[in-house]
Amino acid sequence: MYSQRPSKINRIIVGSLGIVFGLSHLALIQSTVNRKSNLPLINLPVGPYTSYIASVTEKGYTIRYKSHSPKIIGNEKLIEKPAGFLGLGKTEIKTFEQSVAGGGSGSVSESSELTAKQIACIKAEGSGEATGKLAAASITAPITPTLTEIPYVGWLVAGFFNMFGQKQGGEIGGQMARDFADC
């Protein structure tokens, strides 16, 4: 029913075996980390549009390197935007853009001047954003004093709430103005 305590010799043997086992693991890790490779090191210039295949052996290496691969990059986007009054409807816009690898746009415009319609849309969106921010600030203003009563972080929460409300109001106001101006 009662068991005897292990003797001191058994404790010493088990402890020394544990220490030897731990030291052997440390030595194994040290030898793996400090192992020198016989293979040559290759330092190729790598960018977002490069590709290479390297075959490395102890006798040497071969490299097939391609820069600016692919030459032309295509990007297709499907954008769903809210449309209609208060953004209750949805409009799908499908765009396809091509560009040259490394910069430059595939689209060519004849002139860089804005049309009267584009200028009207920009003005409508700007005024809509300003009006939306003003309306959102007047809506969030009565709530912010309550938020400042939160201990330690109330001032931060109130400021975040007010700024977030203004940002959302600006986005909604700008979208509504674009919809009404038929942009």
Residue pairs with C-beta under 8 A, 6 or more apart in sequence:
38 58
39 56
39 57
39 58
40 56
40 60
40 61
42 54
42 56
42 61
42 63
44 50
44 52
44 54
44 63
44 65
45 67
46 52
47 67
49 67
49 68
49 69
49 70
49 73
49 101
49 102
50 65
50 66
50 67
50 68
50 69
51 65
51 66
51 69
52 63
52 64
52 65
52 66
53 63
53 64
54 61
54 62
54 63
54 64
55 61
55 62
55 63
68 101
68 102
69 101
70 101
71 100
71 101
72 98
72 99
72 100
72 101
72 106
73 98
73 99
73 100
73 101
74 96
74 97
74 98
75 96
75 97
75 98
75 99
76 94
76 95
76 96
76 97
77 93
77 94
77 95
77 96
77 97
78 92
78 93
78 94
79 92
79 93
79 94
79 95
80 90
80 91
80 92
80 93
81 90
81 91
81 93
81 175
82 88
82 89
82 90
82 91
82 175
83 89
83 90
83 91
83 179
84 179
85 176
85 179
86 172
86 176
87 172
87 175
87 176
87 179
97 105
97 106
97 107
98 106
98 107
99 105
99 106
100 106
114 122
117 183
120 181
120 183
121 178
121 181
121 183
124 177
124 178
124 180
124 181
124 183
125 174
125 177
125 178
125 181
125 183
126 174
127 177
128 173
128 174
128 175
128 176
128 177
128 178
129 170
129 171
129 173
129 174
129 177
130 170
130 173
131 173
131 177
132 169
132 170
132 171
132 172
132 173
132 174
132 176
133 166
133 167
133 169
133 170
133 173
134 169
135 169
135 173
136 165
136 166
136 168
136 169
136 170
137 162
137 165
137 166
137 169
139 165
139 169
140 161
140 162
140 165
140 166
141 162
143 161
144 158
144 159
144 161
144 162
145 158
147 154
147 157
147 158
147 161
148 154
148 155
148 157
148 158
150 157
